[in-house]
Each structure stands twice: as structure tokens, then as C-alpha cells.
Amino acid sequence: MKLLRNILNTIFIIGALAGMATYYWGNKDTGTYIILAAMTFKFIEVTVRLLKLEERN
């Protein structure tokens, strides 16, 4: 599950950076939607962490 969390965090970071770039240098509405889409991946990661779906060492 740690690998899943790392993948979800990577998608979130890349999406957030792309959304910020689009927001500042392009269309503000599109940038907002990209950031919101990236946030869904972060919410999924937090849910996995809080529900303790990860393996314990």
C-alpha cells in the first residue's frame, strides 16, 4: 500500500504543479479544474492512510 500512496502523491504533485502553471499563465478556470482533479488523488491517499489500509511494519 505504500507504493499506492506514493503513486497517488506523485499524481497529486504533478497535477497541482500543472494546475498552478495553467492558472497563472493560462486560463484561470481550467487551472482551477486541474487543481481540483489533482486534489481528488490526495483525498484518496488520505483516506487510505486514515483507514489504515496500509501494511504495518
PQR file of N, CA, C, O and H, with PARSE charges and radii, in Angstrom:
ATOM      1  N   MET A   1       0.807  -1.210   0.000 -0.4000 1.5000
ATOM      2  CA  MET A   1       0.000   0.000   0.000 -0.0000 2.0000
ATOM      3  C   MET A   1       0.848   1.272   0.000  0.5500 1.7000
ATOM      4  O   MET A   1       0.406   2.329  -0.448 -0.5500 1.4000
ATOM      5  N   LYS A   2       2.070   1.148   0.508 -0.4000 1.5000
ATOM      6  CA  LYS A   2       2.944   2.324   0.480 -0.0000 2.0000
ATOM      7  C   LYS A   2       3.232   2.742  -0.950  0.5500 1.7000
ATOM      8  O   LYS A   2       3.314   3.934  -1.246 -0.5500 1.4000
ATOM      9  H   LYS A   2       2.430   0.289   0.872  0.4000 1.0000
ATOM     10  N   LEU A   3       3.385   1.769  -1.837 -0.4000 1.5000
ATOM     11  CA  LEU A   3       3.608   2.082  -3.248 -0.0000 2.0000
ATOM     12  C   LEU A   3       2.389   2.811  -3.824  0.5500 1.7000
ATOM     13  O   LEU A   3       2.544   3.764  -4.587 -0.5500 1.4000
ATOM     14  H   LEU A   3       3.317   0.800  -1.597  0.4000 1.0000
ATOM     15  N   LEU A   4       1.191   2.374  -3.468 -0.4000 1.5000
ATOM     16  CA  LEU A   4      -0.030   3.037  -3.925 -0.0000 2.0000
ATOM     17  C   LEU A   4      -0.080   4.475  -3.430  0.5500 1.7000
ATOM     18  O   LEU A   4      -0.423   5.383  -4.187 -0.5500 1.4000
ATOM     19  H   LEU A   4       1.065   1.599  -2.848  0.4000 1.0000
ATOM     20  N   ARG A   5       0.263   4.684  -2.164 -0.4000 1.5000
ATOM     21  CA  ARG A   5       0.264   6.042  -1.611 -0.0000 2.0000
ATOM     22  C   ARG A   5       1.294   6.921  -2.309  0.5500 1.7000
ATOM     23  O   ARG A   5       1.030   8.093  -2.578 -0.5500 1.4000
ATOM     24  H   ARG A   5       0.542   3.947  -1.549  0.4000 1.0000
ATOM     25  N   ASN A   6       2.461   6.365  -2.603 -0.4000 1.5000
ATOM     26  CA  ASN A   6       3.491   7.136  -3.306 -0.0000 2.0000
ATOM     27  C   ASN A   6       3.042   7.510  -4.718  0.5500 1.7000
ATOM     28  O   ASN A   6       3.283   8.629  -5.171 -0.5500 1.4000
ATOM     29  H   ASN A   6       2.675   5.413  -2.385  0.4000 1.0000
ATOM     30  N   ILE A   7       2.396   6.586  -5.406 -0.4000 1.5000
ATOM     31  CA  ILE A   7       1.893   6.866  -6.750 -0.0000 2.0000
ATOM     32  C   ILE A   7       0.821   7.949  -6.706  0.5500 1.7000
ATOM     33  O   ILE A   7       0.825   8.864  -7.529 -0.5500 1.4000
ATOM     34  H   ILE A   7       2.200   5.677  -5.038  0.4000 1.0000
ATOM     35  N   LEU A   8      -0.106   7.845  -5.739 -0.4000 1.5000
ATOM     36  CA  LEU A   8      -1.162   8.847  -5.613 -0.0000 2.0000
ATOM     37  C   LEU A   8      -0.588  10.220  -5.277  0.5500 1.7000
ATOM     38  O   LEU A   8      -1.054  11.232  -5.802 -0.5500 1.4000
ATOM     39  H   LEU A   8      -0.110   7.102  -5.070  0.4000 1.0000
ATOM     40  N   ASN A   9       0.418  10.262  -4.410 -0.4000 1.5000
ATOM     41  CA  ASN A   9       1.058  11.537  -4.080 -0.0000 2.0000
ATOM     42  C   ASN A   9       1.792  12.130  -5.273  0.5500 1.7000
ATOM     43  O   ASN A   9       1.769  13.344  -5.472 -0.5500 1.4000
ATOM     44  H   ASN A   9       0.796   9.440  -3.984  0.4000 1.0000
ATOM     45  N   THR A  10       2.442  11.291  -6.063 -0.4000 1.5000
ATOM     46  CA  THR A  10       3.138  11.772  -7.256 -0.0000 2.0000
ATOM     47  C   THR A  10       2.157  12.362  -8.255  0.5500 1.7000
ATOM     48  O   THR A  10       2.412  13.422  -8.827 -0.5500 1.4000
ATOM     49  H   THR A  10       2.461  10.304  -5.901  0.4000 1.0000
ATOM     50  N   ILE A  11       1.030  11.678  -8.469 -0.4000 1.5000
ATOM     51  CA  ILE A  11      -0.001  12.203  -9.369 -0.0000 2.0000
ATOM     52  C   ILE A  11      -0.521  13.535  -8.852  0.5500 1.7000
ATOM     53  O   ILE A  11      -0.735  14.466  -9.629 -0.5500 1.4000
ATOM     54  H   ILE A  11       0.822  10.817  -8.005  0.4000 1.0000
ATOM     55  N   PHE A  12      -0.724  13.629  -7.537 -0.4000 1.5000
ATOM     56  CA  PHE A  12      -1.207  14.878  -6.942 -0.0000 2.0000
ATOM     57  C   PHE A  12      -0.217  16.019  -7.168  0.5500 1.7000
ATOM     58  O   PHE A  12      -0.615  17.113  -7.568 -0.5500 1.4000
ATOM     59  H   PHE A  12      -0.550  12.873  -6.906  0.4000 1.0000
ATOM     60  N   ILE A  13       1.051  15.777  -6.918 -0.4000 1.5000
ATOM     61  CA  ILE A  13       2.066  16.831  -7.045 -0.0000 2.0000
ATOM     62  C   ILE A  13       2.174  17.297  -8.492  0.5500 1.7000
ATOM     63  O   ILE A  13       2.208  18.498  -8.759 -0.5500 1.4000
ATOM     64  H   ILE A  13       1.374  14.888  -6.593  0.4000 1.0000
ATOM     65  N   ILE A  14       2.229  16.353  -9.424 -0.4000 1.5000
ATOM     66  CA  ILE A  14       2.322  16.720 -10.846 -0.0000 2.0000
ATOM     67  C   ILE A  14       1.069  17.488 -11.278  0.5500 1.7000
ATOM     68  O   ILE A  14       1.164  18.487 -11.991 -0.5500 1.4000
ATOM     69  H   ILE A  14       2.201  15.377  -9.208  0.4000 1.0000
ATOM     70  N   GLY A  15      -0.095  17.019 -10.847 -0.4000 1.5000
ATOM     71  CA  GLY A  15      -1.346  17.698 -11.194 -0.0000 2.0000
ATOM     72  C   GLY A  15      -1.433  19.087 -10.593  0.5500 1.7000
ATOM     73  O   GLY A  15      -1.898  20.023 -11.245 -0.5500 1.4000
ATOM     74  H   GLY A  15      -0.172  16.207 -10.268  0.4000 1.0000
ATOM     75  N   ALA A  16      -0.984  19.225  -9.344 -0.4000 1.5000
ATOM     76  CA  ALA A  16      -1.027  20.537  -8.701 -0.0000 2.0000
ATOM     77  C   ALA A  16      -0.093  21.520  -9.395  0.5500 1.7000
ATOM     78  O   ALA A  16      -0.447  22.682  -9.593 -0.5500 1.4000
ATOM     79  H   ALA A  16      -0.606  18.465  -8.815  0.4000 1.0000
ATOM     80  N   LEU A  17       1.096  21.057  -9.764 -0.4000 1.5000
ATOM     81  CA  LEU A  17       2.029  21.938 -10.479 -0.0000 2.0000
ATOM     82  C   LEU A  17       1.483  22.333 -11.846  0.5500 1.7000
ATOM     83  O   LEU A  17       1.581  23.492 -12.250 -0.5500 1.4000
ATOM     84  H   LEU A  17       1.383  20.113  -9.603  0.4000 1.0000
ATOM     85  N   ALA A  18       0.909  21.366 -12.555 -0.4000 1.5000
ATOM     86  CA  ALA A  18       0.327  21.679 -13.864 -0.0000 2.0000
ATOM     87  C   ALA A  18      -0.855  22.640 -13.712  0.5500 1.7000
ATOM     88  O   ALA A  18      -1.024  23.553 -14.521 -0.5500 1.4000
ATOM     89  H   ALA A  18       0.830  20.425 -12.227  0.4000 1.0000
ATOM     90  N   GLY A  19      -1.658  22.435 -12.692 -0.4000 1.5000
ATOM     91  CA  GLY A  19      -2.794  23.323 -12.448 -0.0000 2.0000
ATOM     92  C   GLY A  19      -2.359  24.731 -12.094  0.5500 1.7000
ATOM     93  O   GLY A  19      -2.955  25.702 -12.559 -0.5500 1.4000
ATOM     94  H   GLY A  19      -1.521  21.694 -12.035  0.4000 1.0000
ATOM     95  N   MET A  20      -1.314  24.850 -11.265 -0.4000 1.5000
ATOM     96  CA  MET A  20      -0.823  26.178 -10.901 -0.0000 2.0000
ATOM     97  C   MET A  20      -0.257  26.897 -12.109  0.5500 1.7000
ATOM     98  O   MET A  20      -0.487  28.092 -12.293 -0.5500 1.4000
ATOM     99  H   MET A  20      -0.830  24.060 -10.887  0.4000 1.0000
ATOM    100  N   ALA A  21       0.489  26.164 -12.938 -0.4000 1.5000
ATOM    101  CA  ALA A  21       1.053  26.783 -14.136 -0.0000 2.0000
ATOM    102  C   ALA A  21      -0.058  27.247 -15.075  0.5500 1.7000
ATOM    103  O   ALA A  21       0.005  28.340 -15.637 -0.5500 1.4000
ATOM    104  H   ALA A  21       0.675  25.193 -12.788  0.4000 1.0000
ATOM    105  N   THR A  22      -1.075  26.402 -15.236 -0.4000 1.5000
ATOM    106  CA  THR A  22      -2.197  26.777 -16.098 -0.0000 2.0000
ATOM    107  C   THR A  22      -2.954  27.961 -15.515  0.5500 1.7000
ATOM    108  O   THR A  22      -3.387  28.849 -16.249 -0.5500 1.4000
ATOM    109  H   THR A  22      -1.126  25.514 -14.779  0.4000 1.0000
ATOM    110  N   TYR A  23      -3.112  27.972 -14.205 -0.4000 1.5000
ATOM    111  CA  TYR A  23      -3.839  29.055 -13.541 -0.0000 2.0000
ATOM    112  C   TYR A  23      -3.129  30.394 -13.729  0.5500 1.7000
ATOM    113  O   TYR A  23      -3.768  31.398 -14.045 -0.5500 1.4000
ATOM    114  H   TYR A  23      -2.760  27.250 -13.609  0.4000 1.0000
ATOM    115  N   TYR A  24      -1.810  30.410 -13.536 -0.4000 1.5000
ATOM    116  CA  TYR A  24      -1.078  31.677 -13.601 -0.0000 2.0000
ATOM    117  C   TYR A  24      -0.757  32.132 -15.016  0.5500 1.7000
ATOM    118  O   TYR A  24      -0.751  33.332 -15.291 -0.5500 1.4000
ATOM    119  H   TYR A  24      -1.292  29.595 -13.279  0.4000 1.0000
ATOM    120  N   TRP A  25      -0.487  31.187 -15.923 -0.4000 1.5000
ATOM    121  CA  TRP A  25      -0.062  31.577 -17.267 -0.0000 2.0000
ATOM    122  C   TRP A  25      -1.083  31.267 -18.339  0.5500 1.7000
ATOM    123  O   TRP A  25      -0.833  31.500 -19.522 -0.5500 1.4000
ATOM    124  H   TRP A  25      -0.492  30.212 -15.699  0.4000 1.0000
ATOM    125  N   GLY A  26      -2.232  30.742 -17.941 -0.4000 1.5000
ATOM    126  CA  GLY A  26      -3.253  30.391 -18.930 -0.0000 2.0000
ATOM    127  C   GLY A  26      -4.629  30.780 -18.427  0.5500 1.7000
ATOM    128  O   GLY A  26      -4.834  31.860 -17.872 -0.5500 1.4000
ATOM    129  H   GLY A  26      -2.436  30.553 -16.981  0.4000 1.0000
ATOM    130  N   ASN A  27      -5.547  29.885 -18.634 -0.4000 1.5000
ATOM    131  CA  ASN A  27      -6.935  30.108 -18.254 -0.0000 2.0000
ATOM    132  C   ASN A  27      -7.131  29.769 -16.779  0.5500 1.7000
ATOM    133  O   ASN A  27      -6.814  28.658 -16.354 -0.5500 1.4000
ATOM    134  H   ASN A  27      -5.380  29.008 -19.084  0.4000 1.0000
ATOM    135  N   LYS A  28      -7.652  30.714 -15.995 -0.4000 1.5000
ATOM    136  CA  LYS A  28      -7.826  30.516 -14.560 -0.0000 2.0000
ATOM    137  C   LYS A  28      -8.856  29.426 -14.256  0.5500 1.7000
ATOM    138  O   LYS A  28      -8.674  28.660 -13.310 -0.5500 1.4000
ATOM    139  H   LYS A  28      -7.910  31.617 -16.340  0.4000 1.0000
ATOM    140  N   ASP A  29      -9.923  29.344 -15.033 -0.4000 1.5000
ATOM    141  CA  ASP A  29     -10.940  28.317 -14.796 -0.0000 2.0000
ATOM    142  C   ASP A  29     -10.382  26.920 -15.038  0.5500 1.7000
ATOM    143  O   ASP A  29     -10.612  26.010 -14.241 -0.5500 1.4000
ATOM    144  H   ASP A  29     -10.072  29.966 -15.801  0.4000 1.0000
ATOM    145  N   THR A  30      -9.658  26.750 -16.120 -0.4000 1.5000
ATOM    146  CA  THR A  30      -9.068  25.446 -16.428 -0.0000 2.0000
ATOM    147  C   THR A  30      -8.047  25.055 -15.363  0.5500 1.7000
ATOM    148  O   THR A  30      -7.999  23.894 -14.958 -0.5500 1.4000
ATOM    149  H   THR A  30      -9.471  27.489 -16.768  0.4000 1.0000
ATOM    150  N   GLY A  31      -7.243  25.988 -14.910 -0.4000 1.5000
ATOM    151  CA  GLY A  31      -6.271  25.724 -13.853 -0.0000 2.0000
ATOM    152  C   GLY A  31      -6.937  25.281 -12.565  0.5500 1.7000
ATOM    153  O   GLY A  31      -6.450  24.385 -11.875 -0.5500 1.4000
ATOM    154  H   GLY A  31      -7.282  26.932 -15.239  0.4000 1.0000
ATOM    155  N   THR A  32      -8.061  25.920 -12.247 -0.4000 1.5000
ATOM    156  CA  THR A  32      -8.810  25.533 -11.054 -0.0000 2.0000
ATOM    157  C   THR A  32      -9.330  24.111 -11.170  0.5500 1.7000
ATOM    158  O   THR A  32      -9.257  23.349 -10.206 -0.5500 1.4000
ATOM    159  H   THR A  32      -8.456  26.648 -12.807  0.4000 1.0000
ATOM    160  N   TYR A  33      -9.846  23.743 -12.319 -0.4000 1.5000
ATOM    161  CA  TYR A  33     -10.363  22.390 -12.517 -0.0000 2.0000
ATOM    162  C   TYR A  33      -9.246  21.348 -12.450  0.5500 1.7000
ATOM    163  O   TYR A  33      -9.450  20.252 -11.930 -0.5500 1.4000
ATOM    164  H   TYR A  33      -9.905  24.361 -13.102  0.4000 1.0000
ATOM    165  N   ILE A  34      -8.077  21.687 -12.970 -0.4000 1.5000
ATOM    166  CA  ILE A  34      -6.946  20.757 -12.906 -0.0000 2.0000
ATOM    167  C   ILE A  34      -6.523  20.552 -11.450  0.5500 1.7000
ATOM    168  O   ILE A  34      -6.253  19.425 -11.035 -0.5500 1.4000
ATOM    169  H   ILE A  34      -7.911  22.578 -13.393  0.4000 1.0000
ATOM    170  N   ILE A  35      -6.466  21.622 -10.686 -0.4000 1.5000
ATOM    171  CA  ILE A  35      -6.095  21.513  -9.274 -0.0000 2.0000
ATOM    172  C   ILE A  35      -7.128  20.703  -8.506  0.5500 1.7000
ATOM    173  O   ILE A  35      -6.763  19.880  -7.666 -0.5500 1.4000
ATOM    174  H   ILE A  35      -6.685  22.537 -11.023  0.4000 1.0000
ATOM    175  N   LEU A  36      -8.408  20.919  -8.777 -0.4000 1.5000
ATOM    176  CA  LEU A  36      -9.453  20.131  -8.110 -0.0000 2.0000
ATOM    177  C   LEU A  36      -9.360  18.655  -8.460  0.5500 1.7000
ATOM    178  O   LEU A  36      -9.577  17.797  -7.604 -0.5500 1.4000
ATOM    179  H   LEU A  36      -8.705  21.587  -9.459  0.4000 1.0000
ATOM    180  N   ALA A  37      -9.039  18.357  -9.709 -0.4000 1.5000
ATOM    181  CA  ALA A  37      -8.869  16.958 -10.105 -0.0000 2.0000
ATOM    182  C   ALA A  37      -7.665  16.343  -9.390  0.5500 1.7000
ATOM    183  O   ALA A  37      -7.719  15.184  -8.978 -0.5500 1.4000
ATOM    184  H   ALA A  37      -8.863  19.054 -10.404  0.4000 1.0000
ATOM    185  N   ALA A  38      -6.589  17.103  -9.241 -0.4000 1.5000
ATOM    186  CA  ALA A  38      -5.414  16.603  -8.525 -0.0000 2.0000
ATOM    187  C   ALA A  38      -5.730  16.379  -7.048  0.5500 1.7000
ATOM    188  O   ALA A  38      -5.219  15.442  -6.435 -0.5500 1.4000
ATOM    189  H   ALA A  38      -6.546  18.044  -9.576  0.4000 1.0000
ATOM    190  N   MET A  39      -6.564  17.234  -6.484 -0.4000 1.5000
ATOM    191  CA  MET A  39      -6.923  17.093  -5.075 -0.0000 2.0000
ATOM    192  C   MET A  39      -7.700  15.810  -4.804  0.5500 1.7000
ATOM    193  O   MET A  39      -7.634  15.280  -3.695 -0.5500 1.4000
ATOM    194  H   MET A  39      -6.979  17.995  -6.982  0.4000 1.0000
ATOM    195  N   THR A  40      -8.429  15.304  -5.785 -0.4000 1.5000
ATOM    196  CA  THR A  40      -9.144  14.045  -5.565 -0.0000 2.0000
ATOM    197  C   THR A  40      -8.162  12.908  -5.306  0.5500 1.7000
ATOM    198  O   THR A  40      -8.448  12.015  -4.508 -0.5500 1.4000
ATOM    199  H   THR A  40      -8.483  15.735  -6.686  0.4000 1.0000
ATOM    200  N   PHE A  41      -7.003  12.931  -5.974 -0.4000 1.5000
ATOM    201  CA  PHE A  41      -5.995  11.908  -5.721 -0.0000 2.0000
ATOM    202  C   PHE A  41      -5.429  12.033  -4.305  0.5500 1.7000
ATOM    203  O   PHE A  41      -5.131  11.028  -3.660 -0.5500 1.4000
ATOM    204  H   PHE A  41      -6.771  13.656  -6.622  0.4000 1.0000
ATOM    205  N   LYS A  42      -5.283  13.260  -3.829 -0.4000 1.5000
ATOM    206  CA  LYS A  42      -4.802  13.464  -2.460 -0.0000 2.0000
ATOM    207  C   LYS A  42      -5.843  12.986  -1.456  0.5500 1.7000
ATOM    208  O   LYS A  42      -5.490  12.375  -0.448 -0.5500 1.4000
ATOM    209  H   LYS A  42      -5.525  14.077  -4.353  0.4000 1.0000
ATOM    210  N   PHE A  43      -7.112  13.250  -1.714 -0.4000 1.5000
ATOM    211  CA  PHE A  43      -8.165  12.773  -0.817 -0.0000 2.0000
ATOM    212  C   PHE A  43      -8.184  11.254  -0.744  0.5500 1.7000
ATOM    213  O   PHE A  43      -8.391  10.687   0.329 -0.5500 1.4000
ATOM    214  H   PHE A  43      -7.400  13.746  -2.533  0.4000 1.0000
ATOM    215  N   ILE A  44      -7.971  10.591  -1.875 -0.4000 1.5000
ATOM    216  CA  ILE A  44      -7.918   9.127  -1.894 -0.0000 2.0000
ATOM    217  C   ILE A  44      -6.735   8.642  -1.063  0.5500 1.7000
ATOM    218  O   ILE A  44      -6.861   7.687  -0.297 -0.5500 1.4000
ATOM    219  H   ILE A  44      -7.803  11.052  -2.747  0.4000 1.0000
ATOM    220  N   GLU A  45      -5.589   9.298  -1.212 -0.4000 1.5000
ATOM    221  CA  GLU A  45      -4.401   8.903  -0.446 -0.0000 2.0000
ATOM    222  C   GLU A  45      -4.631   9.087   1.050  0.5500 1.7000
ATOM    223  O   GLU A  45      -4.258   8.222   1.843 -0.5500 1.4000
ATOM    224  H   GLU A  45      -5.487  10.074  -1.834  0.4000 1.0000
ATOM    225  N   VAL A  46      -5.230  10.185   1.436 -0.4000 1.5000
ATOM    226  CA  VAL A  46      -5.503  10.433   2.850 -0.0000 2.0000
ATOM    227  C   VAL A  46      -6.499   9.407   3.390  0.5500 1.7000
ATOM    228  O   VAL A  46      -6.356   8.940   4.520 -0.5500 1.4000
ATOM    229  H   VAL A  46      -5.533  10.887   0.791  0.4000 1.0000
ATOM    230  N   THR A  47      -7.486   9.061   2.605 -0.4000 1.5000
ATOM    231  CA  THR A  47      -8.453   8.052   3.023 -0.0000 2.0000
ATOM    232  C   THR A  47      -7.779   6.702   3.246  0.5500 1.7000
ATOM    233  O   THR A  47      -8.064   6.016   4.227 -0.5500 1.4000
ATOM    234  H   THR A  47      -7.602   9.440   1.687  0.4000 1.0000
ATOM    235  N   VAL A  48      -6.897   6.329   2.349 -0.4000 1.5000
ATOM    236  CA  VAL A  48      -6.150   5.074   2.502 -0.0000 2.0000
ATOM    237  C   VAL A  48      -5.327   5.115   3.785  0.5500 1.7000
ATOM    238  O   VAL A  48      -5.269   4.131   4.523 -0.5500 1.4000
ATOM    239  H   VAL A  48      -6.665   6.887   1.552  0.4000 1.0000
ATOM    240  N   ARG A  49      -4.695   6.249   4.046 -0.4000 1.5000
ATOM    241  CA  ARG A  49      -3.864   6.377   5.244 -0.0000 2.0000
ATOM    242  C   ARG A  49      -4.705   6.357   6.517  0.5500 1.7000
ATOM    243  O   ARG A  49      -4.349   5.680   7.481 -0.5500 1.4000
ATOM    244  H   ARG A  49      -4.743   7.048   3.447  0.4000 1.0000
ATOM    245  N   LEU A  50      -5.815   7.092   6.530 -0.4000 1.5000
ATOM    246  CA  LEU A  50      -6.634   7.174   7.727 -0.0000 2.0000
ATOM    247  C   LEU A  50      -7.368   5.869   8.042  0.5500 1.7000
ATOM    248  O   LEU A  50      -7.576   5.540   9.210 -0.5500 1.4000
ATOM    249  H   LEU A  50      -6.105   7.642   5.746  0.4000 1.0000
ATOM    250  N   LEU A  51      -7.752   5.140   7.024 -0.4000 1.5000
ATOM    251  CA  LEU A  51      -8.432   3.866   7.250 -0.0000 2.0000
ATOM    252  C   LEU A  51      -7.446   2.746   7.526  0.5500 1.7000
ATOM    253  O   LEU A  51      -7.830   1.589   7.700 -0.5500 1.4000
ATOM    254  H   LEU A  51      -7.584   5.407   6.075  0.4000 1.0000
ATOM    255  N   LYS A  52      -6.177   3.104   7.563 -0.4000 1.5000
ATOM    256  CA  LYS A  52      -5.104   2.159   7.874 -0.0000 2.0000
ATOM    257  C   LYS A  52      -5.150   0.946   6.957  0.5500 1.7000
ATOM    258  O   LYS A  52      -5.025  -0.193   7.405 -0.5500 1.4000
ATOM    259  H   LYS A  52      -5.866   4.043   7.422  0.4000 1.0000
ATOM    260  N   LEU A  53      -5.330   1.206   5.667 -0.4000 1.5000
ATOM    261  CA  LEU A  53      -5.330   0.148   4.679 -0.0000 2.0000
ATOM    262  C   LEU A  53      -3.927  -0.246   4.281  0.5500 1.7000
ATOM    263  O   LEU A  53      -3.733  -1.151   3.469 -0.5500 1.4000
ATOM    264  H   LEU A  53      -5.431   2.132   5.303  0.4000 1.0000
ATOM    265  N   GLU A  54      -2.946   0.433   4.852 -0.4000 1.5000
ATOM    266  CA  GLU A  54      -1.567   0.125   4.524 -0.0000 2.0000
ATOM    267  C   GLU A  54      -1.059  -0.967   5.456  0.5500 1.7000
ATOM    268  O   GLU A  54      -1.604  -1.182   6.539 -0.5500 1.4000
ATOM    269  H   GLU A  54      -3.103   1.168   5.512  0.4000 1.0000
ATOM    270  N   GLU A  55      -0.033  -1.636   5.030 -0.4000 1.5000
ATOM    271  CA  GLU A  55       0.574  -2.687   5.843 -0.0000 2.0000
ATOM    272  C   GLU A  55       1.436  -2.065   6.931  0.5500 1.7000
ATOM    273  O   GLU A  55       2.110  -1.059   6.709 -0.5500 1.4000
ATOM    274  H   GLU A  55       0.410  -1.462   4.150  0.4000 1.0000
ATOM    275  N   ARG A  56       1.404  -2.669   8.094 -0.4000 1.5000
ATOM    276  CA  ARG A  56       2.248  -2.190   9.203 -0.0000 2.0000
ATOM    277  C   ARG A  56       3.567  -2.954   9.196  0.5500 1.7000
ATOM    278  O   ARG A  56       3.597  -4.151   8.912 -0.5500 1.4000
ATOM    279  H   ARG A  56       0.856  -3.486   8.274  0.4000 1.0000
ATOM    280  N   ASN A  57       4.646  -2.265   9.508 -0.4000 1.5000
ATOM    281  CA  ASN A  57       5.965  -2.919   9.582 -0.0000 2.0000
ATOM    282  C   ASN A  57       6.202  -3.467  10.961  0.5500 1.7000
ATOM    283  O   ASN A  57       7.254  -4.052  11.221 -0.5500 1.4000
ATOM    284  H   ASN A  57       4.622  -1.292   9.739  0.4000 1.0000
TER
END
